[in-house]
Amino acid sequence: MSISLLIPTYRNPKYLDVCLKSAIENQVNKNEIIVTIDGYIEESQHVLDKYKNDIVVLDLEENHGFQLSHNLSVINASNETVCIVNDDNVLCKEWDRIIEQDFDPNKVMTVEQIEPVGPSIFNFHIKDFGKTPDEFRYNDFIDYELTIRENKLTKDGGVFPFVISKKNYMIVNGFDTFYPSPYVCDWDFFLRLELNNVESYKTHNLHFYHFGSSVLKKGIDGEKFAASHQPAAETYYYKWGMPHQLFENNSHKPKNTTIKGIKF
């Protein structure tokens, strides 16, 4: 199996640097790594130049937003198996080998994360190795992650970062550009997968570190993104007739009910 690792990024060069370092250093095989620059490429150019022999750069030239940048990343992927990560993820040892081992192409697989603060509604592992790239203890994370791996798969998937077949991503037409912000559209995406009988699960055989919404909450446009959360939630309600919420095992789909003419 060949993997396309997809890293959409927006004005986040320090985090992107650590992400790319970890992806390249810790892979077993030579994978396709696509970095999609959603505007302001000059801010990240020095990072892209640093890893130019190991990555493919997709420059969108101007900011098109979360949904379109992810969709174009997948459209340009050369492999059937795609792994979509945030630019503030740090990848662990042999991440590609374990994905190949655990991934079911008929489903969507979430990769367990380690986050510096918690608790998380998605039950991620909590361990603080640094809240910014400048203070991040890279080697400590790499060593620690090896000690907490569990040979198990659980049903609480349905969240980033995730591995999916390109076919299943395209079948649901990716992330819906109807949404006015990067918020909530991921809930919509996983709901549509479930409605197409694509189940989600999580592997605990590897963990990616996640600094925690570095762009949406802490980035240059953090206030703008925060203000867009409520309109995005209202868009979801208008579309589906219910608030975005989690059900059993992180499912995004209610059971045995009909809403706006859709039987769930």
ZIKAQUI-V132157 format. One record per residue. N is the residue number from 1. PSI is psi in degrees with one decimal (NA if undefined). Layout:
n=N psi=PSI
n=N psi=PSI
//
This chain:
n=1 psi=132.6
n=2 psi=142.9
n=3 psi=138.4
n=4 psi=113.5
n=5 psi=122.0
n=6 psi=125.6
n=7 psi=86.4
n=8 psi=141.3
n=9 psi=147.9
n=10 psi=106.7
n=11 psi=50.7
n=12 psi=50.6
n=13 psi=-38.2
n=14 psi=-41.6
n=15 psi=-40.3
n=16 psi=-38.2
n=17 psi=-48.9
n=18 psi=-39.5
n=19 psi=-48.8
n=20 psi=-41.2
n=21 psi=-48.6
n=22 psi=-39.4
n=23 psi=-42.1
n=24 psi=-45.5
n=25 psi=-32.7
n=26 psi=4.7
n=27 psi=147.5
n=28 psi=-43.3
n=29 psi=169.5
n=30 psi=107.0
n=31 psi=157.9
n=32 psi=123.3
n=33 psi=111.4
n=34 psi=121.8
n=35 psi=114.9
n=36 psi=115.2
n=37 psi=109.3
n=38 psi=56.7
n=39 psi=156.9
n=40 psi=46.9
n=41 psi=-27.4
n=42 psi=-27.7
n=43 psi=-25.1
n=44 psi=2.5
n=45 psi=-39.2
n=46 psi=-31.6
n=47 psi=-43.1
n=48 psi=-40.0
n=49 psi=-35.6
n=50 psi=-34.9
n=51 psi=21.3
n=52 psi=-26.7
n=53 psi=-7.9
n=54 psi=-0.8
n=55 psi=161.5
n=56 psi=131.0
n=57 psi=125.4
n=58 psi=104.9
n=59 psi=113.2
n=60 psi=-4.7
n=61 psi=-37.9
n=62 psi=168.0
n=63 psi=119.6
n=64 psi=-10.6
n=65 psi=164.4
n=66 psi=-52.0
n=67 psi=-51.2
n=68 psi=-36.8
n=69 psi=-38.2
n=70 psi=-43.2
n=71 psi=-42.4
n=72 psi=-31.2
n=73 psi=-47.9
n=74 psi=-43.2
n=75 psi=-35.3
n=76 psi=-0.7
n=77 psi=140.9
n=78 psi=-12.2
n=79 psi=156.2
n=80 psi=-32.7
n=81 psi=122.6
n=82 psi=139.5
n=83 psi=117.8
n=84 psi=120.8
n=85 psi=160.7
n=86 psi=154.7
n=87 psi=-7.2
n=88 psi=25.3
n=89 psi=150.2
n=90 psi=126.0
n=91 psi=153.9
n=92 psi=178.5
n=93 psi=133.7
n=94 psi=36.8
n=95 psi=-37.3
n=96 psi=-39.0
n=97 psi=-41.2
n=98 psi=-36.7
n=99 psi=-44.8
n=100 psi=-36.5
n=101 psi=-41.2
n=102 psi=-13.7
n=103 psi=129.5
n=104 psi=113.2
n=105 psi=-12.3
n=106 psi=-2.5
n=107 psi=-179.1
n=108 psi=130.0
n=109 psi=122.2
n=110 psi=140.6
n=111 psi=129.1
n=112 psi=145.6
n=113 psi=157.3
n=114 psi=126.6
n=115 psi=151.9
n=116 psi=-23.5
n=117 psi=157.5
n=118 psi=-170.0
n=119 psi=162.2
n=120 psi=144.3
n=121 psi=-15.9
n=122 psi=11.9
n=123 psi=35.7
n=124 psi=156.1
n=125 psi=136.6
n=126 psi=121.2
n=127 psi=124.4
n=128 psi=109.5
n=129 psi=13.3
n=130 psi=141.5
n=131 psi=-6.6
n=132 psi=160.6
n=133 psi=-32.7
n=134 psi=-30.6
n=135 psi=2.4
n=136 psi=131.5
n=137 psi=83.0
n=138 psi=-53.4
n=139 psi=-35.1
n=140 psi=-41.8
n=141 psi=-48.6
n=142 psi=-45.5
n=143 psi=-44.1
n=144 psi=-41.2
n=145 psi=-36.0
n=146 psi=-26.7
n=147 psi=-14.3
n=148 psi=6.0
n=149 psi=137.2
n=150 psi=134.7
n=151 psi=72.8
n=152 psi=154.2
n=153 psi=135.0
n=154 psi=167.5
n=155 psi=-1.0
n=156 psi=64.1
n=157 psi=-138.6
n=158 psi=37.6
n=159 psi=162.0
n=160 psi=157.1
n=161 psi=154.8
n=162 psi=160.5
n=163 psi=134.3
n=164 psi=153.8
n=165 psi=144.3
n=166 psi=-36.0
n=167 psi=-47.6
n=168 psi=-35.5
n=169 psi=-44.4
n=170 psi=-32.2
n=171 psi=-38.5
n=172 psi=7.0
n=173 psi=28.7
n=174 psi=-150.4
n=175 psi=138.0
n=176 psi=117.8
n=177 psi=-0.2
n=178 psi=-25.8
n=179 psi=140.6
n=180 psi=7.1
n=181 psi=173.6
n=182 psi=-5.9
n=183 psi=149.2
n=184 psi=-27.0
n=185 psi=-23.9
n=186 psi=-34.2
n=187 psi=-42.6
n=188 psi=-43.2
n=189 psi=-49.4
n=190 psi=-30.6
n=191 psi=-45.6
n=192 psi=-35.1
n=193 psi=-45.9
n=194 psi=-40.5
n=195 psi=-20.4
n=196 psi=17.9
n=197 psi=30.0
n=198 psi=104.7
n=199 psi=156.4
n=200 psi=149.5
n=201 psi=170.3
n=202 psi=137.3
n=203 psi=140.2
n=204 psi=13.2
n=205 psi=-8.1
n=206 psi=158.1
n=207 psi=132.6
n=208 psi=139.5
n=209 psi=144.7
n=210 psi=118.0
n=211 psi=-26.3
n=212 psi=80.3
n=213 psi=51.5
n=214 psi=-31.5
n=215 psi=-50.5
n=216 psi=-38.5
n=217 psi=-32.9
n=218 psi=-7.3
n=219 psi=-176.6
n=220 psi=-38.8
n=221 psi=27.3
n=222 psi=-43.3
n=223 psi=-39.8
n=224 psi=-45.0
n=225 psi=-41.2
n=226 psi=-40.1
n=227 psi=-19.4
n=228 psi=-5.1
n=229 psi=-48.2
n=230 psi=-45.8
n=231 psi=-35.0
n=232 psi=-41.1
n=233 psi=-39.2
n=234 psi=-35.0
n=235 psi=-42.5
n=236 psi=-45.1
n=237 psi=-41.3
n=238 psi=-39.8
n=239 psi=-46.2
n=240 psi=-13.4
n=241 psi=18.3
n=242 psi=156.1
n=243 psi=155.8
n=244 psi=129.0
n=245 psi=163.0
n=246 psi=141.9
n=247 psi=-159.5
n=248 psi=136.9
n=249 psi=35.9
n=250 psi=17.7
n=251 psi=144.2
n=252 psi=4.6
n=253 psi=123.8
n=254 psi=161.7
n=255 psi=142.9
n=256 psi=49.3
n=257 psi=159.6
n=258 psi=124.0
n=259 psi=127.0
n=260 psi=38.8
n=261 psi=3.5
n=262 psi=125.8
n=263 psi=116.2
n=264 psi=NA
//
